[in-house]
Structure formats: structure tokens, C-alpha cells
Amino acid sequence: MHLPFSLFLALRYLRPRRSFVSVITLLSVLGVSLGVAVLVIVLSVMAGFSLELEKKIIGFNAHLVVSNGEILTRPQAIMELVEKDPLVVGAAPFVSGPVMVEYASRITTPILRGINIDLEEKVIPIKKFLIAGSYDLEGESVIVGEEWAKHSDAYLGDKVLIYAPRHFQAFRDNYQKGKQTTILPSEFTITGIFRTGLYEYDASYFITSLANAQYLYSLGNGVHGVSIRIQNPLAANKVKERLNLQLQPPEEALTWIDQNKPLFSAIAIERIAMTFILFFIIIVAAFGLCSTLITITVQKSKEIGLLKALGARDDQILSIFVLHGFIVGVFGTLLGLVLASFSLYYRNSFRDFIGKHLGIDLFSADVYHFSTIPMVIDPLLVAGISFGAIVICIFAAWIPAMNAAKLTPAKALRYE
């Protein structure tokens, strides 16, 4: 098979000749491979982590919440309005806010969430998160997160003392009136323990009945908001826009994305930063490729002069070295993709090996509650990384290729 002479020479210059130049070429290929592999691995794991995080957040949070920043005095009217939307599956009132909890001489400050147990199942199926006890909120009972129970050494049937705004208001009023009466906290019984899979929720959420929460916050029949579940969480913005046109200001609907914007923004920024930083690995490899081609053009100046004397055009000489960079980029990218595929396939085995022999927990299940390291391979992302790596290699080859193309035969063959 007859190859174009530009491609033939480009492949010839890639052949190892036990010289320093061939070593640099090999290192350039390995550098591109490592850059591509690390980018694909890190961004695939981060994409998987983000997806799993979204699933867990959606699982324990409403898709939309209607509130006015204070107290909603017409929750029933809002629920009737919301349920007219064709995409809404269910709506439920709630009370949510911080309280002080005393247990075993320890003070913690979890978030107390008061719910209507019947309506809430249509919005957030808390029952499926229950791992111990019963889904019973009758009387002065409370369901606690697994992490809080573990850290507090609390069990089903134990009593906790809750200090809420009602108690502090009573203390303030008595103090202003000069009364010396003691304000006693409310005593609740732990009837259930839940696990959502997110440390933040499992360590800092208490769930009780709506009536109990309204009493503790002195709300009467008011609530802090109305939680809403829709058919497709990704359509939350459309539903929000429709509802905000019908609600009475300052009432406003917020999506699950709005409520967790700092978290998702942080993840997005980390992905951009990691992409930017890791691309420097490929750029460093490209500098190695550039230095290799500069050396080759110096060594092969006589051959280049001879080719031009025989009639080779500037663009043909240019294409020799551009093809050299292109081939290095393609081989490096393919090798990087193979390495990334292998690493992602055995990612959990590698994590277990590191944890067993070095004692380093790379992805703590106690914090993230993922039994395996999550991973999502985005074909468009992989294609973008591959294309970027090849373009960088071509650009690195362009400068020495331009110098080679400008070389005159008389100068190259002056002393021959």
C-alpha cells in the first residue's frame, strides 16, 4: 500500500530509534494518555456523584415549596390552587425550623419538621426511609435520623426534651412580667429511625406531627409552607412559573434546585475547576511534543532541504509535522480512553485495595452512604475531551511545522 509521502515520513519519525527524541515522543504519548484518562475518570465520577446526590435530595425533599418567608395562614386554599395544575401529584402543609434537643445531658440543634402523615406520603414517602420502629406520629412522638441516633446513642422508646420557640417566648414573657416560674421543655418519645442516605439529613432532622410542630412554634393553624410533588422533577421550573402567576405575593414557589442552589453550584464549579486544572496535564504533554518536533526539524533539516529541492511544497512539509502531532494525539487519546475504561470498571476494587493496604478510605460510605463509587460516562463529554486533546497536540506541532516549512533548500544544503 502506497502512503502519501507526508504521512509516510510522519510515521517514520515516530518509530523508536533508541534516541533521546524517541523517548520524548513516547513520554508525550503517555502524557496525553494520562491527561485524557484522568479527565474522563474524575469527571465521570463527579457526574455520577452529582446524579446520585440529586436522587437522594429529590427523595427526601419536595419538588416545589410554596412559602412567604413567614407564616402561611391559608394553607388549604394554596393546596387547592396547587392541585389544579395537571403536573402536580400531591401537596401537603409542613412546619420546619430549628429546635434545641436535650438527650443524655447533651444539647443538639436539629431541624424539626412537622407533617400531616396522610398528605405527606403523596409528596415525600418518608415511610420508605424508615429502618426501625413504626411510622407513628400519634401523641408526643418523634422520628429521628439514623446518624443522630448513632451519635447520641439513642434507641426506640427513649425520651428527648425539646426546647422550641414556644418555650423561649414563654420564658421571655415571664421575665418581662417579673414572674419566677420555670418553663419546662416538651418531652417526646422516639418511635422511629429513618435513613435517607445523606449524612446532613440523617444527622440533623427530626420528624413529628404537624399539630405538635404548630404547638411548639405557636403557629395556631398556620404553617411554614406547602410542599408539592410533581410528575417530573425536571419540569419543576415550568410549574413554578405557572404557580407564581397565581399566588398572592409575598407567597412564592421555589423548586428543589432553588433550595439546594449553593450545593449544586459548588459541584458545578468544582467540575469546571477540575476540568481546567487537569487539562494542564495534556498541555504539559503537548509542550513535550513541541520540543520533540523542534529537535526533529533541526536533525532533519538536510532531509527537509532535499525534499524542497526535489519539489516538495511548503504545505506538504507542514503536513508532515502536523500529522506527527495528530498521530501522537490520536494514539495518546485512544490509550487514555482504554486506561480510563479499565480504571472506571475496577474503581471499587481499587478503592477496596487502597483501603485494605494503606488504610485510606477514598470514598467513605459512612459519609456518602454509597456502597459503590458512583459513575456516569457521558459520551459527549468523552468526545469533547478527546477532541480537545487532539487539537492541543496539533496546535503544539504547528509551530515547529511552520519553521520547517519556511526552511529554504539553499540554507539547509549549504554545506553539503
N, C-alpha and C positions, 0 to 999 in steps of 0.2 A: 504494500500500500504506500503510495507516494503522498507525503505530507507537504503542506506549504512550507517553504524554507524558514519562514518566521517561526512557525510552530515547532518545526524540527530543531532549530537552534535553541529555542526556549526550553524544550525538553532536554536537549543535550547539556545545557548549562545547569540543569537540575541534578544530573547524575553525580553521585558521590565520586570524588577523585582523591580521597584521603588528604584533602587540603583544608586549611582553616575556613575557606569560603564555604565549602560544603557543610561544615559543622554549623556555621552561622545560618545557612539555609535551613538545615534540619531544626535548629533552635527556633527559627522564625515560624516554621510549620507547627512546632509544638506549642509556641506561644499563642498562635491563633487558635489552636485546638483547645488549649486551657481556657482562653478567654471566652470562646463560644460555649464550652461545656459549663463553666461556672455561671455564666449569664443564664443559660437555659435552666440549670438546676435551681439556682436561687430564685429566679422569677417564677418558675413553675411551683416551687414550694410556697412562695409568698402568695401566689394566686390561689393555691389550694387552701392555705390558712385563711385567706380573706373569705373564700366561699364558705368554708365550714363555720367561720365566725358569723357570717350573715345568717346561716341556717339556724344557729343557736340563738342569735339575737332575735330573729323573727319568731322563733319557737316560744320565747318567754315574754315577748313584747307584742303589743297590739300593732297592727299595720298603720293605724292612724289614731291620734288622740285629739279630742276637742276639749279645749280649756280656755279660760280667760285670764290666767295668771293669778287668780284669787279663788273665789268660791262660786261654783255654778249653782244657781238657785232654781234652774228649770231643767234638770237632767232628763226628765221624762219627755218633755217637748223636744229636746235635742235628739233623743233616741228615736222618736217617731219621725223626725225630719231626716235623720241619717239613714234609717232603714228603708226609706223610699228610693234610695239610689239603687239601681239594678246590680251594681257590683258588690254591694255590702252584704256580707253573710250574717253578721251579728253585731250587736252593740251592748255595752254594759257600763254602768257607772262605777267609779272607783274613788278611793281616798288613798293618797300616798304621801308620806312625809317621814322625816327622821324622828326617832324617839330614843330615850335612854332606857337601856335594859340592864337590870342587876340580876346576876346569877352567880352563885358560889363566890360571893364577895368580889366579883369582877363587874366592871361597868363597860358596856359596849353601846354603840350608837347605830343600830341597823335602820334600814328603811322599812317602815310598817306599811303594808298595802292592804287596804280593806276592800273586799269584793263581795258582790252578790253571787253566791256559789252556783246558782242555777243559770243566770245570764252569762257568767264569766266563761263557762265551758264552750259557748259559741264563739268566743273571742280568743281566749288563751286557755287551752286544755291543760290546766295545771295538774289535773288528776294523773296524767300520763308521766309526770315528773316525780310522782310520789314513790319513794323507795322503802318507806317504813311507816307504820301507823295507818290511820284512816283519813279519808278526805272529809273530815268532820269539823265544822266551824261553829257548832252549836255552843251557846253559852260563852264563857270566857276561855276560849281555846285559841291556839295559835299553831301554825305550821312553820317550821324553821328550815333554813338551808343546811345541807349536809356539812359544808365546811365550817359554819358557825357552830353546829353541834359538835363537830370533831374537836375544834379548838377550845370550846368551852366545856368539853366532857359532859355534854348534856344528853339525856335519853328521854324516850317517850314516857309521859306521865310526870316529868319534872315540872316544877313551878318556876316561873320567871316573874320578876317585878318590872312593870313598865311605867316609866315616867313620861308623860306626854304633855303637850301644850295645855291641856285642861288642868293638870296639877300645878304647873308653873303659874298659870293665870290665877288659880285659887290662892296660891301662896302669896302672889303679888297683891291681890285684893285684900287678903287678911293683914298683910304687913302695912298697907296704906291705912287700914282701919284700926290699926293698933291691936289686932287680935293675936293671941298667942297659941292658937290651935295648930295642931300638927296635921299636915296633909299627907295622907297615906297613898302609896302608889297602887295601881291596879295589878292584881295577881292573875296571871294566865297560866293555863296548862298546855304543855307541848303534846299535841295529839298526832302530829305527823312530821316527817322529814322528807324534803324534796331534793332532787339533784337535776340541775339544768345542763350541766357540762361546762358552764362558765364560772370561773372562780369568783368573779365580782358579785354575781347574783347569789351563788351558793353560800357566800360568806357574809352577806350584808342585807338579806331580805327576810322579813317576817310576813306571813300572810294570816289575816284574821277576817272576821265577817265585816261587812260594810257597816252594820249597826255599831259594832264595837269601835271601829275606826272613827265613825262620826261622833261617838260619845267622847273618845279620847281627844279629838280635835275640836270639840264643842261646835260642830257644824250644823246641828239640828238635822234638817232634811237635805242640806246642801252636800255637794261632793266637790272633789278637786278636778274631776274631768270625766269624760266619757270615752272609753276605749272602743275601737272599731276593728273588725276583721273583714277583709275583702277577698274576692276570689283569687286575684293575682297580686302578690305584694309589689311586683314591679310596676303595677298600674296605680300605685298609691298617689303619685303626683297629680294624675288626672282627676281622681276622686277628690283630692284636697282642693283643687281649683274649683270644682263644682260646689263643694260644701261651703267654701269661704264666700261664695257669692250669695249664699242663702242664710248664713249665720249672722247674728246680731253682734257687731263689734262691741267690746273687745274680744268676743268669742272667736276662736281661730282653730283651724285644723292643722295639725303637724303630722308629718309622716315618720315612719321608723328611721328613715335616713336622716331627717332633720334632727331627731332626738339623739342620734349617735354620730352626728357630723364630725365632731373632733376625733373620734376613733377612726372613722373611715378616711378622714383627711390625713391623719398621721400615717395610716397604712399606705395611702396613695403616694405621699411624699417620700416615704421610705423606699417604695418601689422605684420611683424616679431617681432618687439619690443612688440607690444600689446599681441601677442601670448605668447611670453616668459614671460612677466610680469603676465598675467592673469593665466598662468599655475601654478604660485606660490600659488594661492588660493587652487587649488587641492592638491598641495604638503603640505600646512598647514593642510588641512583636513586629509591628509594621516598621518601626524605626530600625529594627534589626534587619528586616528585609531590604530597606532602603540602603543601609550600609553595605549589605551583601552585593546589591546591584551596582553600587558605586565602585566597589572593588572589582567586580566583573568587567565593568566598562573600561576600567584602567588596564586590566590584564588583557582584555580582548580588543584593545584599541587598534592593533595591527589588522586583526581579522575584520573589524568594522571598516577600517580604511580600505581593505582589499575588496570587501563586498560593495562598497560605494564606488570604487574604481571600476568594478565589473558591471555597474549599472543599477545597483540597489537604490531605491528611493528612500528619502528621509522617513516617510510614513512606514515603510517596511522595516527599517532599523528600529523605529519607535515601537512597532508592534512586537518585536522580539522580546523586549524587556517588559512591556506591558503584559504580554502573555505570560511571562515568567511570574510576575506578581499575581496575575489572575489564577494561575495554576497553584501557586502556594496558598492563595486564599481559599480556593475550592477544596484542595486536599486537607488543609487545616480545618476548614469548616466541617467537612464530612467526618473527619476523625473526631472533632469536638462533639458532633451530634451523636456519634456512636458512644463516646465516653459518657455523655450526659444521659443517654438512654440506659446504659449499663448502671450508672450511679443511681438514677431515679428508681430503677427496678429493684435494686438491692439497698435502697436508702434505709429501710428499717433494720435490715440485718447489720448494716454498717453502724447505725446508732446503737444497737444492742452490743456490738463488738466493742465500740468505744466505751460504753458504759461499764461493761464487764471487766475490761483490761486496764482502763485508765481512770475509772471512777468518775467520768464526766457525763452528766445527763444532758444530752444535746437538746432534747425536747421533752421537758418534764411533764409527765402525764398528770401529776398532782396539780399543776398549774393550768395546763391547757385542756386536760381531760380528753385528749385524743389518744386512742390506743395505738394509732399509727401516725406517722408523719404525713399530713395531707399533701396532695399534689394534683395539679391540673395542668395539662400540657395544652397550650393554645397554639394551634398551627400557624395563625397569623403572626404571633409573637416570635415563634421559632423562625418563620420565614424572614421576618424583619431583622432578627439578629444575624441570620446567615447572610442576607443581602448586605447588611452594614459591614460585616467582617470582610466580605469580598471587595466591596467598594473601597474600604480603607487600604487594603492590600494593593489594589490597582492604583490608588492615589499615591501610595508610598513608592510604587515603581515608576510613576510618571516623571518625577524629577530626574533621576539618573537616565531614564529613557530619552528625555528631551536633550540631555547633554550628549548622549551617544548619537542621536540623530543629527546634531549640529556639527559633529566631528567631520573635518574635511580630509579627503584622501591624501592630499599633499602633506598635511601635518602629521597624519598617522604613519605614513610610509616614508617620511623624510630620511630616516637613517637606514632604510632597507636597500 
